[in-house]
Amino acid sequence: MRKVRTSKSKRNDRAGKRDINNNIGNIFLLGIASFINDVSSEMIMPILPMFIKALGGTGLIIGLIGGLRDSISSMLKVFAGYWSDRIGKRKVFVYSGYLTSCIFKLFLAFSSVWQQVLVFTSFERVGKGIRTAPRDAIIADSMPRKRGKGFGIHRAFDTFGAVIGSVIVFLLFWFFGLDFRMIILIAAVIGFFSLVPLLFVKEKKNKPKKISLILSMKMLPKPAKRFILISTVFALANFSYMFFIMMAQDYFLGWYSVGIPILLYILFNIFYVIFAIPFGILSDKIGRKKVLIMGYSLFALTSFGFAYFHSLVSFILLFAFYGICSAIINSNQRAYISDLSSDKLRATALGTFHTMIGLAAFPASLIAGILWQINPSFTFVYGSIMSISSVLLFIFFRIE
């Protein structure tokens, strides 16, 4: 006997389809916002170490700035994630975070000494600290069964913006002869357009929760805590990207010392965007742990390569591998911590994860800067050793 579908079941089907479309739409809207923001940010990032050096900064100062940029912002990530879980809202944190970053990029264009760069870039990353955990929670909620793919899609948008931004800065510098300050000003203006797609993001309705920050962190599952420890050790290896650019810059003269590092940075981002989605899908199929061990191991080899191989061909290969490492690691770490946490505490877990790896970024870049003053190759040997240590921890700990 055929079952007659009721009007209620039909309405539920239509509502379900709308929810699926909204969920997929969220990934693309957040991706577009990240794309525009990264066009803006990546017009600044490849020239930032050169801008700091032009204002009198040394390798140690660049390490200090690189570490503070990540660490100060990351202190906010756990608090933003916790408050997002507590009040049951995500979107307000995402929007205010992007807005904060846009404002301080604008201030950065008017820096006249490296101390101002330190302050403005640190506060620009505060915006990242506010938005990251709630945004990642929206992504995790939007694709609960295919988180690797969801984070991979978002990172692909993000990194494609980085490619476009890097190409634009190369064109503005090489063909139009604009100075660093004017390029940063143009980048800041572009950043404000990233706020538009966020207006259309539909967040999942979450009830406010009566939770405390310390208790929430204690309630995280043991596998999540173990992975946060492992990823923190790797963060000690993953010092600021600025050292990779400076290593390339030191082997070229004149305009080539600016142009070639920018092109290599573009190459890095191209490989990042190409491999972000495939490795996200691969982790969905074979498991995040195997893929992350692969990424950590490749980073160790890449750092070793930067320490000892210094020709144009070597740099081309090494920046390509650096991009593949980032594609393997960045999105899959977020997907893994999302897998290991509960719905109730997902933003708190993501915030704790981002905070710990961000706090590790300060000593990582500071140590890298100190070693750079002794011998630049020592910086990359250190990165290789710490990366291997994270692989050994991953093998030692049982994470299910």
C-alpha positions in Angstrom: 0.0 0.0 0.0 1.5 3.4 -1.1 2.2 5.9 1.7 0.6 9.3 1.1 3.0 12.1 2.0 1.5 14.7 4.2 1.8 18.4 3.7 3.9 18.5 6.9 6.5 16.1 5.5 6.7 18.0 2.3 7.3 21.2 4.3 10.0 19.4 6.2 11.7 18.3 3.0 11.6 21.8 1.6 13.0 23.2 4.9 15.7 20.5 4.8 16.7 21.5 1.2 16.8 25.2 2.3 19.1 24.3 5.2 21.4 22.4 2.9 21.5 25.3 0.5 22.1 27.8 3.3 24.9 25.6 4.7 26.7 25.4 1.3 26.0 29.1 0.8 27.7 29.9 4.1 30.9 28.2 2.9 31.0 30.2 -0.3 30.0 33.5 1.4 32.7 33.1 4.0 35.1 32.0 1.3 34.3 35.2 -0.7 34.9 37.3 2.3 38.2 35.6 3.0 39.1 35.9 -0.7 38.7 39.7 -0.7 40.3 40.1 2.7 43.3 38.0 1.6 43.7 40.0 -1.6 44.1 42.9 0.7 46.3 41.2 3.3 48.5 39.5 0.7 49.3 42.8 -1.0 50.9 43.7 2.3 52.5 40.4 3.5 55.2 39.9 0.8 56.5 43.4 1.2 56.0 43.7 5.0 59.5 42.4 5.9 61.0 44.8 3.3 58.9 47.7 4.7 60.2 46.9 8.2 63.8 46.8 7.0 63.3 50.1 5.2 62.1 51.6 8.5 65.2 50.4 10.3 64.1 47.0 11.5 66.7 44.1 11.8 66.1 40.3 11.6 65.5 40.2 15.3 62.9 43.0 15.0 61.2 41.1 12.2 61.0 38.0 14.3 59.6 40.1 17.2 56.9 41.6 14.9 56.1 38.3 13.3 55.7 36.6 16.6 53.6 39.4 18.2 51.3 39.5 15.1 50.2 36.0 15.7 50.5 35.8 19.5 48.6 38.9 20.5 45.7 38.0 18.2 45.7 34.4 19.3 45.2 35.4 23.0 41.7 36.5 21.9 40.8 33.4 19.9 39.9 31.3 22.9 37.9 34.1 24.5 36.1 34.8 21.2 35.3 31.1 20.8 34.2 30.8 24.4 31.9 33.9 24.2 30.5 32.7 20.9 29.5 29.4 22.6 28.2 31.2 25.7 25.9 33.6 23.9 25.1 31.3 21.0 26.1 33.7 18.3 28.9 33.5 15.7 28.3 36.1 13.0 28.7 39.2 15.1 32.2 38.1 16.0 33.1 37.4 12.4 31.9 40.8 11.2 33.6 42.8 13.9 36.8 40.9 13.4 37.0 41.7 9.7 36.1 45.3 10.4 38.9 45.7 13.0 41.5 44.3 10.6 40.4 46.7 7.9 40.8 49.7 10.1 44.3 48.9 11.3 45.6 48.1 7.8 44.6 51.6 7.0 46.7 52.9 9.9 49.6 50.7 8.9 50.0 52.7 5.6 50.9 55.8 7.6 53.7 54.1 9.7 57.0 56.1 9.7 59.0 53.9 12.2 59.1 50.2 12.8 57.6 50.6 16.2 54.4 51.8 14.6 54.4 48.8 12.3 54.7 46.6 15.4 51.6 48.2 17.0 49.4 48.4 13.9 50.1 44.9 12.6 49.5 43.5 16.1 46.1 45.2 16.3 45.3 44.2 12.8 45.7 40.6 13.8 43.4 41.3 16.8 40.7 41.3 14.2 41.8 37.8 13.2 41.7 36.7 16.8 38.1 37.9 17.2 36.7 36.2 14.0 38.7 33.0 13.5 37.1 30.6 16.0 33.5 31.7 15.5 34.0 31.6 11.7 35.5 28.1 11.8 32.6 27.0 14.0 30.2 28.2 11.3 32.1 26.2 8.7 32.1 23.1 10.9 28.4 23.4 11.6 27.6 24.0 7.9 29.3 20.8 6.7 29.2 18.3 9.6 29.9 15.2 7.5 32.5 16.6 5.1 34.4 19.1 7.3 37.7 18.4 5.5 36.2 19.4 2.2 34.4 22.4 3.8 37.6 23.8 5.4 39.5 22.9 2.2 37.0 25.0 0.1 37.3 27.9 2.5 41.1 27.7 2.5 41.1 27.5 -1.3 39.1 30.8 -1.5 41.4 32.3 1.1 44.6 31.3 -0.7 43.3 32.2 -4.2 42.8 35.7 -2.8 46.4 35.4 -1.6 47.6 34.6 -5.1 45.7 37.5 -6.6 46.9 39.9 -3.9 50.5 38.8 -4.5 50.2 39.3 -8.2 48.7 42.8 -7.7 51.5 43.9 -5.4 54.1 42.6 -8.0 52.4 44.6 -10.8 52.1 47.7 -8.6 55.7 47.5 -7.6 57.4 46.2 -10.8 55.4 48.0 -13.5 53.8 51.0 -11.8 56.7 51.8 -9.5 54.5 52.4 -6.4 56.3 52.5 -3.1 55.5 50.3 -0.2 53.3 52.9 1.6 51.0 53.5 -1.3 50.6 49.7 -2.0 49.6 49.2 1.7 47.1 52.1 1.4 45.4 50.6 -1.7 45.3 47.2 0.0 43.6 48.7 3.1 40.8 50.2 0.9 40.2 46.8 -0.9 39.9 45.1 2.5 36.6 47.0 3.4 34.8 45.2 0.5 35.2 41.9 2.4 32.5 43.0 4.8 29.7 42.9 2.2 29.3 39.0 1.8 29.2 38.6 5.5 25.9 40.3 5.6 24.3 37.3 3.9 25.8 34.5 6.1 23.1 32.5 7.8 24.3 31.2 11.2 22.9 28.1 12.9 20.6 29.0 15.8 22.4 28.1 19.1 21.0 28.5 22.5 23.1 30.6 25.0 25.0 28.2 27.4 25.8 28.8 31.0 29.5 27.7 30.8 32.7 29.1 32.3 35.9 29.4 30.3 38.1 27.3 32.6 35.5 24.6 33.0 34.8 24.6 29.2 38.5 24.1 28.5 38.7 21.3 31.2 35.7 19.6 29.6 37.4 19.3 26.2 37.9 15.6 25.3 41.3 14.1 26.0 42.0 13.4 22.3 41.4 17.1 21.5 43.8 18.2 24.3 46.4 15.8 23.0 46.1 17.1 19.5 46.3 20.7 20.7 49.6 19.8 22.4 51.0 18.2 19.2 49.9 21.2 17.0 51.5 23.6 19.6 54.8 21.8 19.2 54.5 22.1 15.5 53.7 25.8 15.8 57.1 26.2 17.4 58.5 25.0 14.1 56.2 27.1 12.0 57.8 30.5 12.5 56.8 33.6 10.5 56.7 33.4 6.7 58.8 36.5 6.6 62.0 34.5 7.2 61.3 32.4 4.1 61.0 35.6 2.1 64.1 37.2 3.6 66.2 34.0 2.8 65.3 34.4 -0.8 65.8 38.2 -0.7 69.4 37.9 0.6 70.5 36.0 -2.6 69.4 38.7 -5.2 70.4 42.3 -5.8 68.7 45.5 -6.7 65.0 45.4 -7.8 65.4 41.6 -8.1 65.8 41.4 -4.3 62.1 42.6 -4.1 60.6 41.3 -7.3 61.8 37.7 -7.2 60.8 37.1 -3.5 57.3 38.4 -4.4 57.1 36.0 -7.4 58.2 33.1 -5.2 55.5 34.1 -2.7 53.0 34.0 -5.5 54.3 30.5 -6.4 53.8 29.5 -2.7 50.2 30.6 -2.8 49.5 29.0 -6.1 50.5 25.6 -4.8 48.6 26.3 -1.6 45.4 26.9 -3.4 45.8 24.0 -5.8 46.3 21.4 -3.1 44.0 22.8 -0.3 40.8 21.0 -1.5 42.4 17.7 -2.6 44.2 17.2 0.7 41.0 18.1 2.6 39.1 15.4 0.6 42.0 13.0 1.2 41.8 13.5 4.9 38.0 12.8 4.8 38.8 9.4 3.2 42.0 8.1 4.9 41.9 10.1 8.2 43.3 13.4 9.3 46.1 11.9 11.4 47.8 10.3 8.4 47.5 13.4 6.3 48.8 15.7 9.1 51.8 13.4 9.8 52.6 13.6 6.1 52.4 17.4 6.2 54.6 17.8 9.3 57.2 15.5 7.8 57.2 17.4 4.5 57.6 20.7 6.4 60.7 19.3 8.2 62.2 18.4 4.8 61.3 21.8 3.3 62.9 23.7 6.3 66.0 21.6 5.9 66.1 22.5 2.2 65.9 26.2 3.0 68.9 25.8 5.3 71.2 24.3 2.7 70.0 25.0 -0.9 70.2 28.6 -2.1 69.8 28.9 -5.9 66.9 30.1 -8.0 65.9 26.6 -8.9 66.1 25.5 -5.3 64.0 28.4 -4.1 61.3 27.6 -6.8 61.1 24.0 -5.6 61.2 24.9 -1.9 58.5 27.6 -2.1 56.3 25.1 -4.0 56.8 22.6 -1.2 56.2 25.3 1.4 52.8 25.9 -0.3 52.0 22.2 -0.3 52.8 21.9 3.4 50.4 24.8 4.2 47.7 23.2 2.1 48.1 19.9 4.0 48.3 21.3 7.5 46.3 24.5 7.9 42.8 23.4 7.0 43.2 19.8 8.2 44.3 20.9 11.7 41.1 22.9 12.0 39.0 20.0 10.7 40.7 17.6 13.1 40.1 19.7 16.2 36.4 20.1 15.0 36.1 16.3 14.8 37.6 15.8 18.2 35.3 18.3 20.0 31.6 18.3 20.8 29.0 20.6 19.2 28.5 22.3 22.5 32.2 23.3 22.9 33.3 23.4 19.3 34.1 27.1 19.1 35.8 26.9 22.5 37.9 24.0 21.2 38.8 25.9 18.0 39.6 29.0 20.1 41.8 27.0 22.4 43.6 25.4 19.5 44.2 28.7 17.7 45.3 30.4 20.9 47.9 27.7 21.8 49.4 27.7 18.3 49.3 31.5 18.3 51.1 31.8 21.6 53.7 29.3 20.4 54.2 31.6 17.3 55.8 34.3 19.5 58.7 32.2 20.9 59.0 30.4 17.5 59.6 33.6 15.6 61.7 35.2 18.3 64.0 32.1 18.4 64.1 32.2 14.6 65.1 35.9 14.7 67.9 35.2 17.3 69.2 32.3 15.3 69.0 34.4 12.1 71.4 37.0 13.7 73.9 34.1 14.2 73.4 32.3 10.9 70.2 32.3 8.8 70.5 28.6 8.1 70.2 27.9 11.8 66.7 29.3 11.7 65.5 26.6 9.3 67.5 23.7 11.0 65.6 24.7 14.2 62.3 24.5 12.2 63.1 21.1 10.9 64.0 19.7 14.3 60.8 21.0 15.9 58.6 19.7 13.1 60.1 16.2 13.4 59.4 16.4 17.2 55.7 17.0 16.4 55.7 13.9 14.2 57.2 11.7 16.9 54.5 13.0 19.4 51.8 12.2 16.9 53.1 8.6 16.6 53.5 8.3 20.4 50.1 9.6 21.4 47.0 7.5 20.6 44.4 9.8 19.2 41.1 8.3 18.2 
